[in-house]
Amino acid sequence: MPKMKTHRGAAKRFAKTGSGKVRRYKAYKSHILTKKTSKRKRRLRRAGLIATTGDAKRIKRLIQA
């Protein structure tokens, strides 16, 4: 069986942390920013973690990390 290829779309969106968790960036930060408050935009800058273990497992398989 050949090696599984990295899903390039997932690799650009997610990253594995040192402790093995999956880091993600938040959505809704690309356009229509005028109506969003500064506080909201600032919070969107921060990276989050994948909360569900099932999702994290599936993403880890895609990014091969």
Z-matrix of the N, CA and C atoms (Angstrom, degrees):
N
C 1 1.455
C 2 1.539 1 109.10
N 3 1.349 2 117.88 1 130.91
C 4 1.461 3 119.57 2 -178.94
C 5 1.527 4 112.43 3 -71.49
N 6 1.312 5 115.08 4 164.07
C 7 1.461 6 120.50 5 178.50
C 8 1.517 7 109.36 6 -65.09
N 9 1.327 8 115.40 7 148.95
C 10 1.460 9 120.34 8 177.72
C 11 1.525 10 108.81 9 -81.26
N 12 1.320 11 117.09 10 134.01
C 13 1.459 12 120.58 11 -179.54
C 14 1.527 13 110.72 12 -82.24
N 15 1.322 14 115.40 13 149.88
C 16 1.459 15 121.52 14 175.91
C 17 1.518 16 108.46 15 -70.66
N 18 1.323 17 116.72 16 136.12
C 19 1.463 18 121.96 17 175.99
C 20 1.520 19 106.69 18 -79.07
N 21 1.340 20 116.98 19 106.16
C 22 1.456 21 121.37 20 -171.61
C 23 1.533 22 112.64 21 -62.07
N 24 1.320 23 117.47 22 -34.45
C 25 1.465 24 120.99 23 178.30
C 26 1.514 25 111.32 24 -64.39
N 27 1.325 26 116.36 25 -41.18
C 28 1.465 27 121.27 26 179.19
C 29 1.525 28 110.52 27 -72.00
N 30 1.321 29 117.05 28 -37.40
C 31 1.467 30 121.88 29 -179.21
C 32 1.527 31 111.27 30 -62.55
N 33 1.334 32 116.88 31 -31.54
C 34 1.465 33 121.08 32 179.42
C 35 1.527 34 111.91 33 -77.62
N 36 1.316 35 116.79 34 -21.64
C 37 1.465 36 120.70 35 -175.26
C 38 1.520 37 114.34 36 -100.84
N 39 1.315 38 117.00 37 -27.46
C 40 1.466 39 121.29 38 -175.46
C 41 1.516 40 111.52 39 -124.45
N 42 1.328 41 114.93 40 155.15
C 43 1.463 42 120.20 41 176.37
C 44 1.522 43 108.00 42 -143.93
N 45 1.312 44 115.61 43 148.86
C 46 1.454 45 120.40 44 179.12
C 47 1.530 46 108.75 45 -91.14
N 48 1.323 47 116.95 46 135.00
C 49 1.464 48 121.25 47 179.16
C 50 1.529 49 109.53 48 -84.16
N 51 1.305 50 116.35 49 172.98
C 52 1.460 51 121.41 50 179.46
C 53 1.508 52 113.18 51 -61.55
N 54 1.326 53 116.28 52 -33.41
C 55 1.468 54 120.46 53 -179.13
C 56 1.529 55 112.66 54 -85.39
N 57 1.350 56 116.57 55 -1.74
C 58 1.463 57 119.97 56 176.35
C 59 1.508 58 115.39 57 97.62
N 60 1.339 59 117.42 58 2.12
C 61 1.462 60 120.38 59 177.22
C 62 1.519 61 108.69 60 -81.54
N 63 1.342 62 116.66 61 166.96
C 64 1.455 63 120.68 62 -179.35
C 65 1.525 64 109.35 63 -107.36
N 66 1.343 65 115.62 64 123.82
C 67 1.464 66 121.83 65 -179.94
C 68 1.512 67 108.82 66 -94.74
N 69 1.328 68 116.25 67 143.09
C 70 1.461 69 121.39 68 178.19
C 71 1.521 70 108.61 69 -136.40
N 72 1.323 71 115.86 70 158.96
C 73 1.454 72 120.86 71 175.53
C 74 1.515 73 108.50 72 -103.60
N 75 1.317 74 116.03 73 151.82
C 76 1.456 75 120.50 74 -173.87
C 77 1.526 76 112.44 75 -83.00
N 78 1.311 77 115.00 76 151.72
C 79 1.467 78 122.07 77 179.88
C 80 1.528 79 110.06 78 -86.66
N 81 1.324 80 116.51 79 176.08
C 82 1.478 81 125.10 80 175.33
C 83 1.521 82 113.52 81 70.35
N 84 1.316 83 118.51 82 30.15
C 85 1.462 84 121.04 83 179.93
C 86 1.529 85 111.71 84 -116.94
N 87 1.326 86 118.15 85 5.11
C 88 1.457 87 119.81 86 -172.17
C 89 1.530 88 115.11 87 -92.29
N 90 1.314 89 119.64 88 -35.56
C 91 1.466 90 120.95 89 -177.92
C 92 1.521 91 110.66 90 -153.17
N 93 1.334 92 115.28 91 174.33
C 94 1.482 93 123.72 92 -173.85
C 95 1.532 94 108.99 93 53.44
N 96 1.328 95 115.07 94 55.41
C 97 1.465 96 120.29 95 -176.09
C 98 1.529 97 112.56 96 -91.17
N 99 1.312 98 117.76 97 -13.73
C 100 1.469 99 120.14 98 -175.37
C 101 1.526 100 112.16 99 -65.80
N 102 1.306 101 117.13 100 -36.42
C 103 1.471 102 119.23 101 -178.50
C 104 1.532 103 113.56 102 -83.97
N 105 1.328 104 117.18 103 -8.58
C 106 1.469 105 121.08 104 179.50
C 107 1.526 106 109.52 105 -88.91
N 108 1.303 107 116.22 106 139.80
C 109 1.463 108 120.46 107 -178.62
C 110 1.523 109 110.12 108 -71.76
N 111 1.336 110 115.62 109 158.67
C 112 1.467 111 121.62 110 178.65
C 113 1.518 112 110.45 111 -59.82
N 114 1.323 113 115.48 112 -40.06
C 115 1.472 114 121.26 113 -179.39
C 116 1.525 115 110.14 114 -61.28
N 117 1.325 116 115.66 115 -44.76
C 118 1.464 117 121.13 116 -179.47
C 119 1.532 118 111.26 117 -64.35
N 120 1.342 119 116.74 118 -43.73
C 121 1.461 120 121.07 119 179.70
C 122 1.521 121 111.56 120 -65.59
N 123 1.329 122 116.68 121 -37.57
C 124 1.459 123 122.20 122 178.77
C 125 1.524 124 110.20 123 -64.61
N 126 1.320 125 116.81 124 -41.31
C 127 1.466 126 120.83 125 179.29
C 128 1.521 127 112.16 126 -69.57
N 129 1.314 128 116.93 127 -29.99
C 130 1.461 129 121.13 128 178.20
C 131 1.528 130 111.78 129 -70.44
N 132 1.340 131 116.72 130 -22.03
C 133 1.472 132 120.91 131 178.66
C 134 1.518 133 111.83 132 -66.59
N 135 1.328 134 116.18 133 -34.05
C 136 1.462 135 120.97 134 -176.10
C 137 1.523 136 111.78 135 -70.95
N 138 1.307 137 115.15 136 145.03
C 139 1.462 138 120.37 137 176.91
C 140 1.527 139 108.85 138 -81.39
N 141 1.310 140 116.33 139 150.69
C 142 1.455 141 121.56 140 176.33
C 143 1.520 142 108.91 141 -116.25
N 144 1.321 143 115.28 142 -178.94
C 145 1.466 144 120.66 143 176.39
C 146 1.517 145 108.66 144 -115.93
N 147 1.312 146 115.89 145 155.96
C 148 1.461 147 120.81 146 175.35
C 149 1.529 148 106.43 147 -75.24
N 150 1.314 149 116.03 148 118.59
C 151 1.462 150 121.04 149 -173.26
C 152 1.534 151 112.81 150 -75.63
N 153 1.327 152 116.77 151 -44.55
C 154 1.466 153 120.08 152 -174.94
C 155 1.519 154 112.11 153 -81.49
N 156 1.298 155 116.71 154 133.47
C 157 1.468 156 121.27 155 -178.07
C 158 1.525 157 111.62 156 -65.97
N 159 1.333 158 116.97 157 -35.96
C 160 1.464 159 121.26 158 179.35
C 161 1.515 160 111.62 159 -63.51
N 162 1.337 161 116.13 160 -43.57
C 163 1.468 162 121.03 161 178.86
C 164 1.517 163 110.18 162 -65.43
N 165 1.332 164 116.42 163 -43.24
C 166 1.472 165 121.63 164 -179.17
C 167 1.529 166 110.19 165 -60.69
N 168 1.304 167 116.44 166 -41.68
C 169 1.466 168 121.80 167 -179.76
C 170 1.528 169 110.40 168 -62.76
N 171 1.337 170 116.18 169 -43.01
C 172 1.455 171 121.46 170 -179.32
C 173 1.532 172 111.22 171 -66.83
N 174 1.332 173 116.46 172 -40.07
C 175 1.462 174 120.87 173 179.63
C 176 1.521 175 110.89 174 -69.01
N 177 1.316 176 117.24 175 -39.64
C 178 1.478 177 121.01 176 178.03
C 179 1.520 178 110.40 177 -59.16
N 180 1.319 179 115.86 178 -38.24
C 181 1.466 180 120.19 179 179.30
C 182 1.539 181 109.85 180 -66.31
N 183 1.338 182 116.87 181 -37.60
C 184 1.460 183 120.77 182 179.96
C 185 1.522 184 112.38 183 -70.13
N 186 1.338 185 116.22 184 -40.13
C 187 1.467 186 118.54 185 -175.99
C 188 1.536 187 112.56 186 -90.55
N 189 1.317 188 117.22 187 -5.06
C 190 1.472 189 122.33 188 175.42
C 191 1.527 190 112.55 189 54.03
N 192 1.331 191 116.61 190 40.20
C 193 1.466 192 118.09 191 -177.74
C 194 1.511 193 111.93 192 -112.35
